[in-house]
Amino acid sequence: MAELPFSIDLIRFLADARTDLLTMVFSFFTFLGEVEGYVLVVSLIYVTYDKKLAVRLCILTLITMSLNHVLKTLIANPRPFIADGSYSEQWAVSQAKAQELATEYSTPSGHAMSGAAFYSYFYASVKNRHVRIACILLILLTGLSRPYLGVHYLEDVLMGWVLGISITLLSARYAESIGNLWRGFSHKRQIMLVGALSVLLWIITRTLSDSSVEDQPVAFVSYTGFLMGIVVAYPLEAKKVDFDPRSSTLARKALRYVLSVAMIMGTLLLLDGAFEAVSDDYSLLGYLLRYIRYALAGVAGIFLGPLLFVKFGLAERIPASSEARQPTRQQS
């Protein structure tokens, strides 16, 4: 598809107006809109506040990211500065990140779309005024960081915001029906369904893309891999561990958080080094290994972490008769 007539002049103006401080600030908010950034936020919610809400946020965001990938592939609008080949000089990102982003299309912005979905759902789920203000600011700053860094048009961000908030509204409206339908499947069938959808997403990408495997995006493999890990691990945690995220002291909650993040990120880093010796990311085998890596990271955070919390006295189990076992009441 031909490049859409979006405003490149604004992106050039922002590139010319960059300062080291602003670049550092917007790079931070861009990081928060990536998988690793969501790990930091979701882990905090999961191990200290409300694990059901954390899992819902995680699933909603990963599905939104996967849908964003499909839309990008269908619209096929190149990122700014791709056509003239100057993106490596114009984008305020690392060369390694530029190489990855160059394989992806621009419209709509994944950071804006997933950020709008995540933080609007969080906004609707928590009544705290300060948290809600933070949610609004994070939606705005995560999205606006992308044009500033040069990797998206402003129109990409606006479209992403609309789509992300729309997804949250739909999910809130049909959450009970979707939940009942999902719980109707056995755990084994849930795993098989996510696996089949992961393969389908890869087939769609391969079919719609004119490029070789080496030139295709890989980020969506991370999304579906993490989703698989959550689907595998969350029922296991509820059955075999069922820890109470609000139990214990503030110091132990902090220790749980550090341990949870370390387990997830450590799994990703260790397996990245091991798998890199086997295959490059941009290959069929690389896709599979990346999928496995993120799935195992999801299992580490959702199941293995809580197992260690209870084993070493960092958290208590939810009593069988406790009201805490009941589904979280969402304020929508």
N, C-alpha and C positions, 0 to 999 in steps of 0.2 A: 504494500500500500504506500502511496505517496506521502511525503511528510506533510502533516497538517499545518495550516497557516497560523501557528501560534506565535506569540511575540518573542522573538529572539533578541529584540532591542533591550527589553527589560533585563534579560539574563546577562547581556553584555554590560549594562549599566551596573548591575550588582557585582559582577566580576571586577569591574574597574574600581568599585567603591569598597572592596574588601579591606579589612584590617586584621592584624594578627589576633587581636582580642575577639572580634566578632566571629572570625573563622573558628576559633577555639570553642566559643559558646555554641555556635550552630552545629559544629561537629559533634558536640556532646548530645544535643537534642536529636541529631540524626542517629547517633548510636542508640539512644533510647528507643528509636523506632525500628531497630533491627532485632533479630532473634536473641542475640546476647543481651540486649537492653531489656527486652521483655523477661528474660530469665531473672534478672535482678529484681524487677517489680513483682512478677508473679510469685517468685520464691518467697518474698517477704509476706505477701498475702497468704500464701499456702501454709507456711510454718508458724505464723504468729497470729493470724486473724481468722480466716474462713477458707478451709480447703475446698469446699464445694464451689464457692465463688471463684476461687483461683483457677480451678479446673474449667469452669464455664468460660471464664475470660480467655484462658489459653486456647480452648477448642474454637471459640468464636473467632479469635485473632488468626489462628492457623488456617481456618477455613476461609476467612476473608483474604488472607495473603495468597492462598491457592487460587481463589476466584480472581484476584487481581492479576495473577500470572496468566490465566486464561484470557482475560480481557485484553491485556497487553499484547498477547500473541495474536488475537483476533484483529485488533485495531492496527497493530504493527506500525506505530508511529515512532521513528527513530528519536533518540535522545538529542538534546541540543549539542551542536558542534560535531555530531557524528558525520554528517554529510561532507563537511570540509576537512575532516580528519584532525581537527585541532583540539579534540576533547581532552587529550592528555595534558595539554597546557592550560586549558580553560577550566577544568574541573578542579576544585579544591579538595581532592581526595588522594589517597596514596596510589601509586602506580598499580599495585596488586588489586586494589579495589576498582580502579578504573578499568582494568582488564576484565573483571567480572561484570561490571555494570555495562560495559560496551556490548556484551552479548545479549542484554535485555532491552526491551522497548521502553518507551517513556510514558505512555498514556493508558490508564490513569496512574498517579503516583501511589506506589505501594505503601510508603511511609504515611502519607496523608490518609489513605483508605483504612489501613489497619489501625493507625492511631485514633482515628475518629470512631471506629467500631469499639476498640478496647476501652477508651476513656469515656465515651458516652455511655457504655454499658456500666462501667464502674460508677459514673456519675449517678445513674439511675438506681444503683444498688446500695449506695451509701448516702446517708442523710447529712453527714458532717459538712458544714459550710466551707471550711478550709480545704477539705479534700475535693469538694466540687469545684472550687476556684482553681485548684491545681490541675484538675482534669481539663478544664477549659483552656488553660494556658498551655498545657502539654499538647493538646490537639492543635492549637495554633502554631506553637513554636516547632513542633516536630514536622508539620507540613511545610512551614515557611523556610525551614532549614534547607530544603531541597533546591529551590530556585537560587538561594544564596550561594550554595556550593556549586551551582551550575549544571546539576545533573537532571533537572526537571524544569519544564515550563510552569508558569504560574497556573495556566489552565489545567495542567495535570493535577495540581494540588486541589484546585477548586472542585474538580470532578471527583477526586478521591474523597474529599470531605463529604460530599453529597452521598456518594455510594456507601461509605462507611457508616454514616449515621442512619441511612435507610436500612442497612443490614441489621443494625442494632434494634431498630423499631420493629422490623419483621420478626427477629428472633425473640424479642420480648412478648410480642403478641401471640406467637405460636410456640412458645417455649414448652408449655405443658403438653401440647399435642406431639411435638417432636420428641420430648423426653419419654412419653408413654410408648411411642413407636420404637424408639431406640432400646428401651428396656425390654421390649418384646422379643428382642434377639438374644440368643445365648452369647456368652463371652466369646466363644470360639467363632461364632458367626459375625460378631462385631469386628473381630480381628480380620477375618476374611474379607469383610466388606471394605474396611479401610485399605487393606492391601490391594483389592481390586480397583478401588478408586484411585489409588496411587499409580497403578499401572496405566489406568485410563488417562490420567493427567499427562503421563509421559507420552502416551500414544498421540494425544491431541497436540502436544508440543511438537512432536516429531512430524506429524502430518501437516500441520500448519506452517512449520518453519521450512524455508528453502535452504537453510544452512546445513552444514555437516554437523555431526555429533559434537565435534571439537568446538564449534562456534555457538552451541546452544547454551541457554542459561542453566545454572545449577541450583539457584537459590530455592526453587520450588521443591527440590528433593529434600532439602532441610525441613521445610514446612511439613510435608507429608510424613517424613521420618519421625519428627517429633510427635506428630499426631498419632502415629502408630504406637510409639512408646507410651503415650498417655493412655490410650485405649487398652493396651496390654496391662499397664501397671495399676491404674486407679481401682479397678475392681479387686485386684489382689491386695492392695493396701486396705480397702474397706473390710475385706474378709479376714485377713491374717494379722493386721496391725490395728487399724482404726484409731490412730492417735488423735488426741485433742489439741488443736493448734493454739488454744487459749490457755492451756495448762502450763504450770511451772512459773518460775520467776523471769523477770525481764532479762537478767544476765543469761539464763539458759535459752531463752527465746533468741537472743542475739547469737549465741553459740550455734543454735540450730540453723539460723539463717546463713551464717558463715559456712557451716558444714554442708548445707544443701547446695549453695552456689558453687562451692569448691568441688563437690561431687559431679555436678552437671558440667561445669566448665573443664574440670580435670578430665572427665571422660571424653569430651570433645577434643581436647588438646592431645591427650595421650593416643587416642585412636587416629587422630589426624596424622600424627607423626608415624605411627605404625602403618597405616594404610597408604600413606604417601610413598612408602618404599615399594608398595605392591602395584599401584596404578595411579595415573594422573586423574584429577577430578573430571576433566573433560573427556570422558570415555564411558562406554557402557558399564564396564567394571567399576570405574570411579563413581558413577551414579549409584550403583548398588552399595558400594562401601560407604558412601556418604549417607545413604538412607539408613543403613545399619548403625552407623555412628550416632546419628541424631536420635534414632529409636532407643538405643541403649542409654543415651544421656537422659531421655525422658523417663525411662525405667529407674535410673539412678536417683533422679530428683523426686519422683512421685512415690516410689515404693521402697527402694533401698535406704534412702535417707530417713524416712519415718521409722523403718525397722531398727536402724541404729539409735534413733532418738529414744525409743522405748527401751531398747536393750541396755543402754547406758544411763538411763534415768533422766534424760533431758526432756522427756514428755511423758504424759500419762495416756493410757487408753481411754476412750469414751466408754463409760459404763453402759452395759446392755440396756438398762432401763432409762437411760438419760434422754431428756428432750433434745440434747445436742445431736443425737443420732438422726433426728428428723431433718428433712431437707431445709436448707437455708431459705428464709422468707425474703424474696427479692422485692425491693421497693421500686416499682416501675411506674 
